[in-house]
Amino acid sequence: MPPVLELRGMTKAFPGVLANDHIDLTLEQGEIHALLGENGAGKTTLMNLLYGLYQPDEGEIVVRGQPVSIHSPTDAIAQGIGMVHQHFMLIPVLTVTENVMLGVESIKNGIFLDRAAAAQRIRDISQQYGLAVDPDAYVKDLPVGVQQRVEIIKLLYRHADILILDEPTAVLTPQEADELFKVMRSLAAQGKSIIFITHKLREVLAIADRITVLRLGRVVGTTTPQAADEAMLARMMVGRQVILTVQKKPATPGEVVLTVKDLHVLDDRRQLAVRGASFEVRAGEILGVAGVQGNGQTELVEALTGLRSPVAGQVQILGQDVTHATPRAILEKGVAHVPEDRQRDGLVLSFPVADNLVLNTYYLPPFATGIVMHKEAVLAAAIERAQQFDVRTPSVKALTSTLSGGNQQKVIVAREFSRPIKLLIASQPTRGLDVGSIEYIHNRIVAKRDEGTAVLLVSPELDEIMSLSDRIAVMYRGQIVAILPAREVTKEQLGLLMAGAEVGVERAA
């Protein structure tokens, strides 16, 4: 029996970049095949070729033993190939049913949309594959993990049996990722074949049947979880030994840089998201904020960076009140911000990479004099920063929208770390990054701490919080329920605190 899918000699070049260099890949029926690689290794480009979003310069696609031509996503879907993109393709103001049936509408009496029939089919698919979704819910009201289920249901509704999941856990909490893996196993058990694009080593070892590693557009090897470990996969991805644990000396905290007193913040629905948060961050220390996504971390960071105005409480930076200050005023006090949502809050995607690399200082010398910008200075700084932070782009003049998600994140980190700062507020700074980039950014965060910068780190990744933090604050339902020395708390204790349980630990301030 032939493989359900074969990619033979797939090659794709862009100006200045050979994204895919004669790549071969096979996918068997009922298999979860992980495609692993650094940002810019060519994973997403390869899948975009398979899905018809790009056309190959060379190569052949074979589906169930037959060569096929795929010129568009419509052609891909006709071959039973579906793709869930890293950034979801859903319309928030429509219901689940309306999103799923969009483009393949069910009609009754020759005129009317048959929403009831579509909703029943969604319920059937949900039950068959363990995808619990309410067909009548509005997408804007759904957690990210449930929105992802909707994307998978869209593919199954269109009878896809080859599913491409592009960085599916990049926006999920650990609990949501576990739920996704259950769904993936259910799909595979019922004959669906899955290509799982990721850079997370533990997930690959936990879920994949086979693993293919790409580096610089080429296949460097195919293995299985039984024959591999994290260190081996990291070495294959990066081409060198990667230190998977953070190396840092004990902190030597100095003066208080950030003071938060009894802070109350509303969310977009005018509900209280942050409830009386109080804490301090000192120079030369990393305070990690742990919590399941959606417990007020987003609103807390937005309030601290001027993107959302608190309704009560106070924020001070080096003793100065900035509770209702603008983002620029806060920035000019020496605050750097790596936002949770890079595309919404961190970048102007329609601008060149060079402009985004100086987006917060473009109006200052040497980049400007009065209202006159100095393009040569911007370009020179951008080239230097892109090289220093390994931003992979054919040119700093390329539009930022053309970069991979991980390279977009590197642009933000390069910009924020390339000026003198007193306080670094980093919300999910390694989201969407590969193991080599994570190692690099973790080391840079620790270096900033050692230079005397106060660091507030917000992350749903417990491993990241525990390895980087000197103290850990746990958020649950908008409250800081505990602040603990990182060296004295276990992952199990943190997990219970994040779930609102009472745990026998000393809750130091």
Secondary structure, DSSP 4 states (H G I P E B T S, - for coil): ---SEEEEEEEEEETTEEEEEEEEEEE-TT-EEEEEE-TTSSHHHHHHHHTTSS--SEEEEEETTEEE---SHHHHHHTTEEEE-SS----TTSBHHHHHHTTS--EETTTEE-HHHHHHHHHHHHHHHT----TTSBGGGS-HHHHHHHHHHHHHHTT--EEEEESTTTT--HHHHHHHHHHHHHHHHTT-EEEEEE--HHHHHHH-SEEEEEETTEEEEEE-GGG--HHHHHHHHHSS----S---PPP---SEEEEEEEEEEE-TTS-EEEEEEEEEEETT-EEEEE--TTSSHHHHHHHHTTSS--SEEEEEETTEE-TT--HHHHHTTTEEEE-SSIIIII--TTSBHHHHTTTTTTTSTTTEETTEE-HHHHHHHHHHHHHHTT---S-TTSBGGGS-HHHHHHHHHHHHHSS--SEEEEESTTTT--HHHHHHHHHHHHHHHHTT-EEEEE-S-HHHHHHH-SEEEEEETTEEEEEEEGGG--HHHHHHHHTT---SS----
